[in-house]
Amino acid sequence: MAEADTNKPQLIRDPNFAKNRIFLGNLPSCTKEELESICHPYGKVLGSLVQKNFGFVQFESEEIANKVAFSLTKSTFKGNVITVRNAGAKKVQPANAQTAASAVRYEDNKVQHPDYNDCEIIVVDRRNTKYAEYIEDRLKRMQLRVDVLYPNEDVPLGKVLANISSRGCLYAILVTNQHEEHNSITVNILYGQPAEHRNMPVDDALKLIGKDFQNKMAVESSKRLNSSHLPQPVPIIPATNVIAPPLKDRHPESIQILLNLLADNLPLTGLQYERIIKYLNERRTLQLKAELGETVESIPDPEIELQKKILDILNKPSVAETHYELLYPTLQSIKDDFRVMELLKDERVQKALDSLMDSSLVGTIETHMKF
């Protein structure tokens, strides 16, 4: 049984305003207020009506109704994936199943949209519309599906971003008066590990989105390829006879983003550098295991090897017994002297020791240490 009528019952049922209204299907059990709450970010709600598993929401114009229908369809509401369309537009049956899955057509055949956008541009002040449309045009040239969104002032930005993310949108761009004044934007990456890049220059921000979007599409393409039963080629490292292990997956998307930022000479935080170093060390260990067929424990540690070289120089036996007492008779005694350990980390000292091992100076030292 339907809930009580909206505050404008005549408007919600007036066929003359049907195109300013949306139909929502597969609704969970909800109140009018809950249904209206998911529509508030897109425009003023004039009324609503909720039945058992479907409902209607009325707006001021057909443009707003179409935008809401496009934005909310296939989104999740209280655990249900809902379908949304303009209440005054009859769906035209597509010619094939592929078209049906990728588009929603309205009666006038003028509106055709995929299920979700790749990017939404959130405009806080309508005076920045031209600036937002300029950014929209550049993103569309990069083959992204983009739309401009004008949320209500009383809706928190966090709620708008959560709503956009729930629809499968990859990026959200925030545009304010300050952004237009400084020719910048704020970019929110909504998928994977969410990230926010505030007040980036437009060119840098669009370059970041373009590169990240290409990587995202490459990941999706790789997943589709790996899901097939075609044999995968084994990559070979150039100029060597070592075969690299085939990677089942690409680098994690969060790491790929950081590597791309690094490649583009964009600033990173200390924690981001630490994360990259830790990941690369782990990958290096796995690669060495694959190449050498050894366990992690048997892979030589460069610092330990250097300490052994020094100890070997100091403790190298002579033909005759020596009267000199060694300063560092054991490897542990070297480790216990923190000043030596700090000195060993100096790249110049390491190079000097390597040169010493390769020269005839060691033999000369031995000669002077004998009786």
KAPEBEL-V602699 format. One record per residue. N is the residue number from 1. RES is the residue in one letter. OMEGA is omega in whole degrees, 0 to 359 (NA if undefined). NEAR is the number of other ideal C-beta (glycine too) atoms within 8 Angstrom. D_LAST is the distance of its C-alpha to the last C-alpha in Angstrom with 2 decimals. Layout:
n={N;N}
res={RES;RES}
omega={OMEGA;OMEGA}
near={NEAR;NEAR}
d_last={D_LAST;D_LAST}
This chain:
n={1;2;3;4;5;6;7;8;9;10;11;12;13;14;15;16;17;18;19;20;21;22;23;24;25;26;27;28;29;30;31;32;33;34;35;36;37;38;39;40;41;42;43;44;45;46;47;48;49;50;51;52;53;54;55;56;57;58;59;60;61;62;63;64;65;66;67;68;69;70;71;72;73;74;75;76;77;78;79;80;81;82;83;84;85;86;87;88;89;90;91;92;93;94;95;96;97;98;99;100;101;102;103;104;105;106;107;108;109;110;111;112;113;114;115;116;117;118;119;120;121;122;123;124;125;126;127;128;129;130;131;132;133;134;135;136;137;138;139;140;141;142;143;144;145;146;147;148;149;150;151;152;153;154;155;156;157;158;159;160;161;162;163;164;165;166;167;168;169;170;171;172;173;174;175;176;177;178;179;180;181;182;183;184;185;186;187;188;189;190;191;192;193;194;195;196;197;198;199;200;201;202;203;204;205;206;207;208;209;210;211;212;213;214;215;216;217;218;219;220;221;222;223;224;225;226;227;228;229;230;231;232;233;234;235;236;237;238;239;240;241;242;243;244;245;246;247;248;249;250;251;252;253;254;255;256;257;258;259;260;261;262;263;264;265;266;267;268;269;270;271;272;273;274;275;276;277;278;279;280;281;282;283;284;285;286;287;288;289;290;291;292;293;294;295;296;297;298;299;300;301;302;303;304;305;306;307;308;309;310;311;312;313;314;315;316;317;318;319;320;321;322;323;324;325;326;327;328;329;330;331;332;333;334;335;336;337;338;339;340;341;342;343;344;345;346;347;348;349;350;351;352;353;354;355;356;357;358;359;360;361;362;363;364;365;366;367;368;369;370;371}
res={M;A;E;A;D;T;N;K;P;Q;L;I;R;D;P;N;F;A;K;N;R;I;F;L;G;N;L;P;S;C;T;K;E;E;L;E;S;I;C;H;P;Y;G;K;V;L;G;S;L;V;Q;K;N;F;G;F;V;Q;F;E;S;E;E;I;A;N;K;V;A;F;S;L;T;K;S;T;F;K;G;N;V;I;T;V;R;N;A;G;A;K;K;V;Q;P;A;N;A;Q;T;A;A;S;A;V;R;Y;E;D;N;K;V;Q;H;P;D;Y;N;D;C;E;I;I;V;V;D;R;R;N;T;K;Y;A;E;Y;I;E;D;R;L;K;R;M;Q;L;R;V;D;V;L;Y;P;N;E;D;V;P;L;G;K;V;L;A;N;I;S;S;R;G;C;L;Y;A;I;L;V;T;N;Q;H;E;E;H;N;S;I;T;V;N;I;L;Y;G;Q;P;A;E;H;R;N;M;P;V;D;D;A;L;K;L;I;G;K;D;F;Q;N;K;M;A;V;E;S;S;K;R;L;N;S;S;H;L;P;Q;P;V;P;I;I;P;A;T;N;V;I;A;P;P;L;K;D;R;H;P;E;S;I;Q;I;L;L;N;L;L;A;D;N;L;P;L;T;G;L;Q;Y;E;R;I;I;K;Y;L;N;E;R;R;T;L;Q;L;K;A;E;L;G;E;T;V;E;S;I;P;D;P;E;I;E;L;Q;K;K;I;L;D;I;L;N;K;P;S;V;A;E;T;H;Y;E;L;L;Y;P;T;L;Q;S;I;K;D;D;F;R;V;M;E;L;L;K;D;E;R;V;Q;K;A;L;D;S;L;M;D;S;S;L;V;G;T;I;E;T;H;M;K;F}
omega={184;175;180;181;179;180;175;187;181;183;184;181;183;181;180;180;183;182;176;188;175;173;179;181;181;180;170;175;184;176;177;182;179;179;181;184;180;180;184;182;189;181;181;179;181;181;179;179;182;173;186;180;175;181;179;175;184;179;184;185;177;180;179;180;179;180;180;180;179;185;187;183;183;176;182;180;180;176;179;173;187;173;185;176;175;185;181;182;178;179;177;180;181;184;180;185;181;178;180;182;188;186;171;184;177;190;183;178;181;183;179;186;168;185;182;176;171;183;174;178;183;182;182;182;182;177;178;185;182;178;178;180;175;178;178;181;180;179;178;176;177;176;174;174;190;174;178;185;178;183;174;184;185;179;180;181;179;179;178;180;179;179;179;181;182;180;179;179;185;186;172;180;179;180;177;177;180;178;181;181;183;180;182;174;172;183;174;173;192;184;179;175;184;180;179;177;187;169;177;171;187;183;179;181;180;176;178;180;182;181;180;180;177;178;179;180;178;178;180;179;179;178;179;180;181;180;177;183;179;178;182;178;178;181;179;179;181;173;175;176;182;178;179;179;179;181;177;181;173;173;176;185;180;177;180;178;180;178;178;177;179;180;180;178;177;186;175;175;179;180;178;175;181;180;179;182;180;181;181;176;178;180;178;180;179;181;179;177;181;184;187;181;182;175;181;183;184;178;186;176;184;182;178;179;178;178;179;178;181;180;179;178;184;187;183;186;176;180;179;180;181;177;184;176;184;179;180;184;182;178;181;180;175;182;184;179;185;180;178;181;177;180;182;180;180;183;181;178;179;180;180;179;176;179;179;180;183;185;179;183;180;179;179;179;180;182;182;180;181;174;NA}
near={3;6;7;3;5;11;4;9;9;6;11;15;7;8;6;4;9;9;10;12;15;15;11;13;9;8;14;8;4;9;7;11;6;9;15;11;7;11;14;10;11;11;12;7;11;9;12;13;13;11;7;4;7;10;12;12;14;14;15;7;8;9;6;13;15;11;12;15;13;11;14;13;12;9;13;8;10;8;5;9;7;14;9;12;12;13;11;10;11;5;8;8;4;9;3;6;6;6;9;9;6;7;9;12;9;14;7;6;8;5;11;7;7;7;9;9;11;10;15;14;14;13;12;9;7;6;5;14;9;6;10;12;9;8;14;12;8;9;12;10;6;10;4;11;9;12;12;11;14;7;11;8;4;4;10;5;9;6;9;14;11;8;11;14;12;8;12;8;13;10;15;15;14;11;14;9;9;8;15;10;6;7;7;11;12;12;13;13;13;11;8;7;5;9;7;8;10;5;8;12;7;10;6;9;14;12;9;15;14;9;10;12;13;8;12;11;8;9;10;8;8;9;8;8;9;8;5;6;2;5;3;7;4;7;6;6;8;4;3;5;3;6;7;11;7;7;5;4;3;8;7;7;12;8;11;11;13;12;10;12;12;10;6;9;4;8;4;9;6;5;6;10;9;8;10;13;8;8;11;8;8;8;8;8;10;9;10;10;12;9;8;7;5;8;6;7;4;6;11;6;6;6;8;8;9;11;12;9;11;12;12;8;12;9;8;8;3;9;3;6;5;7;4;5;3;7;4;11;5;7;8;6;9;13;8;6;9;6;6;9;10;8;8;12;7;8;5;6;10;10;8;8;12;9;8;10;9;5;7;5;7;11;7;8;9;10;7;6;8;9;4}
d_last={109.52;108.75;107.66;109.88;110.64;108.43;109.47;111.01;112.57;114.82;111.98;109.73;112.64;114.18;113.85;114.08;110.64;109.01;106.63;105.26;104.37;101.64;101.92;99.06;98.89;97.02;96.92;95.69;97.83;97.75;99.88;101.16;98.79;95.77;96.96;97.58;94.17;92.37;94.73;94.48;91.42;93.50;96.77;99.59;101.04;104.85;105.36;104.31;105.74;103.97;105.35;103.89;101.06;101.80;102.71;103.60;102.34;104.37;102.96;104.44;104.05;103.45;100.27;98.72;99.92;98.37;95.06;94.97;95.93;93.18;90.58;91.41;92.20;89.72;88.16;87.68;90.07;89.71;88.11;90.69;90.12;93.22;95.18;96.76;99.25;101.93;104.97;107.36;105.62;106.09;103.11;103.60;102.51;99.70;99.86;96.87;94.51;91.63;93.78;94.89;91.34;90.33;93.37;96.12;99.29;102.16;105.78;105.82;102.87;101.29;98.47;95.73;92.43;89.48;88.76;86.30;84.79;81.16;81.39;83.83;84.19;85.28;87.41;87.96;90.47;92.89;92.61;89.23;90.89;90.46;86.77;86.39;88.33;86.08;83.05;85.01;85.80;82.16;81.10;83.89;82.63;79.35;81.42;81.34;84.48;85.17;87.88;88.63;89.32;91.26;90.74;93.06;91.87;92.16;89.80;86.15;83.68;81.58;84.59;85.27;81.70;81.86;85.14;83.79;80.67;82.79;84.58;81.40;81.03;77.49;77.57;79.60;79.80;81.08;83.09;84.26;85.59;82.15;80.65;83.25;82.80;79.04;79.33;77.27;77.72;76.18;75.06;74.98;73.36;75.33;73.86;70.61;68.74;71.20;69.91;71.58;70.78;72.79;74.24;72.46;73.68;76.16;74.26;70.99;72.89;74.80;71.66;70.05;73.13;73.40;69.81;69.99;73.33;71.98;69.10;71.61;73.80;70.83;69.92;73.52;73.65;70.43;71.85;75.02;73.09;70.93;74.06;75.40;74.51;73.21;69.70;67.11;64.77;61.03;59.25;56.34;53.55;53.77;51.10;49.46;50.25;50.05;53.43;53.93;55.71;59.41;60.27;63.24;63.88;63.11;61.06;63.00;65.62;64.24;60.78;62.48;64.36;61.21;59.48;62.58;62.61;58.97;59.76;62.71;60.56;62.63;61.25;59.82;59.16;55.78;56.96;58.05;54.63;53.06;55.48;54.65;50.86;51.32;53.63;51.37;48.37;50.57;51.75;48.24;47.24;50.36;49.78;46.20;47.50;50.21;47.95;45.00;47.03;44.61;45.29;44.63;41.80;39.92;40.09;36.68;36.69;35.14;33.77;32.11;30.61;29.16;27.63;26.05;24.54;22.91;21.66;20.32;18.30;16.93;16.33;15.27;12.94;9.76;9.45;6.84;7.68;6.98;8.20;10.47;14.05;15.85;19.03;21.07;20.03;23.39;26.06;28.51;26.45;26.67;30.39;30.94;29.84;33.01;31.68;29.06;31.81;34.11;31.51;30.95;34.65;34.53;35.17;33.18;30.01;30.63;31.04;27.88;25.84;27.60;26.78;23.10;23.10;24.97;22.87;19.72;18.16;16.54;14.50;13.52;12.40;10.26;8.55;7.91;6.80;3.79;0.00}
